[in-house]
Amino acid sequence: MRSNQCISNRLSSIMTVLVIFFSMMMLIGCSSTETQSSTGELIDDSAITMKVKAKLFDDAIVRSAAISVETFKGTVQLSGFANSKDEIKQAESLAKSVEGVRAVRNNIILK
């Protein structure tokens, strides 16, 4: 009887350690690194990208189909081609106006 209780206590201890271990691994797996976004950041970045694209689409100066938008940890990268310097400046200005944008890298090239 006593040996069963001893085995039960050991199994309980092992299970506790395993639960703690896997919980820690899940927390580490969801955190961000310099080159990879966390799950929350990825969702935020997707929302920022959509908001910037919507602003570009609604603007009369910017041809949104010719401009690509990508976001990583709040930094928006604009790339593509524009017909004028005003279009390039307007695209950057619109991207900067979106809530959550930390920086804008404007790689739009003038045709």
C-alpha positions as CSV (number, residue, x, y, z in Angstrom):
1,M,0.0,0.0,0.0
2,R,2.8,2.4,0.9
3,S,4.7,1.7,-2.3
4,N,1.6,2.7,-4.3
5,Q,1.4,6.0,-2.5
6,C,5.1,6.6,-3.2
7,I,4.6,5.9,-6.9
8,S,1.6,8.1,-7.0
9,N,3.5,11.0,-5.3
10,R,6.4,10.6,-7.8
11,L,4.0,10.6,-10.8
12,S,2.3,13.7,-9.4
13,S,5.7,15.4,-9.1
14,I,6.7,14.4,-12.6
15,M,3.4,15.7,-14.0
16,T,3.8,19.0,-12.2
17,V,7.3,19.4,-13.6
18,L,6.1,18.6,-17.1
19,V,3.2,21.0,-16.9
20,I,5.5,23.8,-15.8
21,F,8.0,22.9,-18.5
22,F,5.5,22.9,-21.3
23,S,3.9,26.1,-20.1
24,M,7.3,27.8,-20.2
25,M,8.0,26.5,-23.7
26,M,4.7,27.9,-24.9
27,L,5.5,31.3,-23.4
28,I,8.9,31.3,-25.0
29,G,7.5,30.1,-28.4
30,C,5.0,33.1,-28.5
31,S,7.6,35.8,-27.7
32,S,9.3,37.8,-30.5
33,T,12.9,38.0,-31.6
34,E,14.7,40.6,-33.8
35,T,13.8,38.7,-36.9
36,Q,10.4,37.2,-35.9
37,S,7.2,38.7,-34.7
38,S,5.2,37.4,-31.8
39,T,1.6,36.3,-32.4
40,G,0.3,39.6,-31.1
41,E,2.7,41.6,-33.1
42,L,1.8,39.7,-36.2
43,I,-1.8,40.5,-35.8
44,D,-1.0,44.2,-35.1
45,D,1.2,44.3,-38.2
46,S,-1.5,42.8,-40.4
47,A,-4.0,45.4,-39.1
48,I,-1.6,48.2,-39.8
49,T,-0.9,46.9,-43.3
50,M,-4.6,46.7,-44.0
51,K,-5.2,50.3,-42.7
52,V,-2.3,51.7,-44.8
53,K,-3.6,49.9,-47.9
54,A,-7.1,51.3,-47.3
55,K,-5.8,54.8,-47.0
56,L,-3.7,54.5,-50.2
57,F,-6.8,53.0,-52.0
58,D,-9.0,55.9,-50.9
59,D,-6.5,58.6,-51.9
60,A,-7.0,60.5,-55.2
61,I,-3.2,61.1,-55.7
62,V,-1.8,57.6,-54.9
63,R,-2.2,54.7,-57.4
64,S,-2.5,52.0,-54.7
65,A,-2.3,49.1,-57.2
66,A,1.3,50.0,-58.0
67,I,2.4,50.2,-54.3
68,S,3.2,47.3,-52.1
69,V,2.8,47.6,-48.3
70,E,4.5,45.3,-45.7
71,T,4.7,45.8,-41.9
72,F,7.2,44.3,-39.4
73,K,7.0,45.2,-35.7
74,G,5.3,48.5,-36.6
75,T,7.7,49.5,-39.3
76,V,5.9,50.0,-42.6
77,Q,7.8,49.4,-45.9
78,L,6.4,50.9,-49.0
79,S,7.7,49.7,-52.4
80,G,6.7,49.9,-56.0
81,F,6.5,52.6,-58.6
82,A,5.0,56.1,-58.7
83,N,4.3,58.6,-61.5
84,S,5.3,61.7,-59.4
85,K,7.2,62.8,-56.4
86,D,3.9,64.1,-54.9
87,E,2.6,60.5,-55.1
88,I,5.6,59.2,-53.3
89,K,5.3,61.8,-50.5
90,Q,1.6,61.3,-50.2
91,A,1.9,57.6,-49.8
92,E,4.5,58.1,-47.0
93,S,2.4,60.7,-45.3
94,L,-0.7,58.4,-45.4
95,A,1.3,55.5,-44.0
96,K,2.7,57.7,-41.1
97,S,-0.8,58.8,-40.2
98,V,-2.0,55.3,-39.4
99,E,-2.2,54.5,-35.6
100,G,0.5,52.0,-34.5
101,V,3.0,52.9,-37.2
102,R,6.4,53.4,-35.6
103,A,8.4,54.2,-38.8
104,V,8.0,54.2,-42.6
105,R,10.6,53.0,-45.0
106,N,9.7,54.5,-48.3
107,N,11.3,52.5,-51.2
108,I,8.9,53.7,-53.9
109,I,10.7,54.5,-57.1
110,L,9.8,57.4,-59.4
111,K,9.1,56.2,-63.0
